[in-house]
Amino acid sequence: MMLRLYILLIGFSMTYSCTTAQKTSVQDETSIFAGTFIVNTLYGQEIEGNDLNVKINDRTSKISGFSGCNTYSVGFTKNKNSVTFSQPIGTRILCDEVVMNKERQFLNIFTTTKEFSIQEDTLVLYEDGKEVLKATRFIF
């Protein structure tokens, strides 16, 4: 009888501790600014392929990735749902004019403070209330 009571007590405590841990680990997704994303739209224009990407590291406050022709890196400071960027740096490979124009347009996003939201697997950056970038989380 004592053994059954002991097993029941252990089972109850394990179930309770697991559900408590789940409740405390859930965060508001809009406050999380991290992940790897493939850019889908840029200033309302669809981007073909997956050559523009954004890798956000919230711990180091760095964003890096591929901008169409070159790799880039930019620091950021997050304040609630807005993000301010430092000057982007990158490699200096020359590509054809179409690719270079897309790259310039993409890197221009990092010149001013943006509002952001991340919901489920979608990152959206806004400037003056307008969507300037939409990207989908890349899941390995």
N, C-alpha and C positions, 0 to 999 in steps of 0.2 A: 504494500500500500504506500509506504513512504517513497519507494523507488518510482512509482507512477506519479506521485505528487511532485517529486523532484524533477522528473522528465517534463512534466506539464509546465512547471515553473520555468525551466530553462527554455522550452519552446516559446512560451509567452514572452519572456524577456528578449529573445532573439528577434521575434516578430516585431515587437514594439521598438527595439533599437533600430531595426532596418527602416521602418516607416518614419521614424523621427529623423534619421539621417537623410532620407529622401526629401523631406519637407524643408530641412535647413539648407540643402545644397542647391535648391532651385533659385536662380537669379533672374532678374528682369533682363531679357535678352537685349533690349535696347541699350543697356548700360555696358554691355560687353563689346569691346572694339578689338577683335582679334580674329585671325583665321586667314585662309588662302582663298582668293576669289578670282574668277574668270570674268572679265568685263564683257557685258552683253550690249549695253548701250552707252553712248558718249554724247552728251548734249542732245539727247533725243534720237540720235541716229544709231541704228543697229550696227554692231561690229561683227563682221564675219570671221570665223575661225576662233581660236583661243590664244591669239598672240599677245593680248594685253592681260596682264595679271597683277594682282595686288596681294602681297603677303604682309599681313599686319601682325606685329609682335608687340602685344600690350605691355609685356614685362620690360622690354628695352626701349619702348616708345619709338620704334623704327618701322617704316614701311619700305618694302623692296619688291622687286619683280622685274618683269620684262615689259618694255614699253613699245614693242613692235620691231625695233631694230637694235636697241641697246638695253642693257640692264640699268636699273636706277635704284637709288636709296634716298629716303627722306625721313627726317625726324618729325615727331608730332607731339603736341600737347593736347590732351583731351580734357574738356570741361563739360560734364553732364553729357548732352547730346550734340556738342559741337567740337570741332577739331581744328587746330591751327597747325600749319606745317612750317618746317624750316625750308631753306633753299634746297631743292633736289640736286643730287649729284648723279653722274652716270658715266658710262663708257662713251666713246666718241666715234663709233663706227658709222660710216656714211652708207645710206641705202638709197633706193630710188625715191623720187620726189613725193610720190603718193604715200609711201610708208613714213617718210620723214614728216610730212604734214600731219598725219594721224598721230605720230609720236609727240609732236609739238602740242597738238590739241590736248592729248592725254596728260602730258606733264604740266600743262597750264592749270589743270585742276588743283595742283598743289601750291598755287601762288596766293590763295586767299583762304580765310577761315570758311569752313563748310559745316552745315548741320548734317547729321548722319542718323540713319536707323539701320539696325540689323534685326530682321525678323525671320525666324526659321533659317533658311539658307540664302537669304537675299540681303545684300548690302546696297544701300542707296545713299548717295551724297547729294545735298541740296545747296544751292546758292541763291539767296534772295527768294526762297520758297520754290524755286524751280529745280527739277531733277536734272543733275548734270552727269551723273554716273550711276549705272545699275549693274551689279555684278552678282554672280551666283557662286556660292561656296563650292570649292573644289574638295571633294571627299576622296581620299586616297583609297 
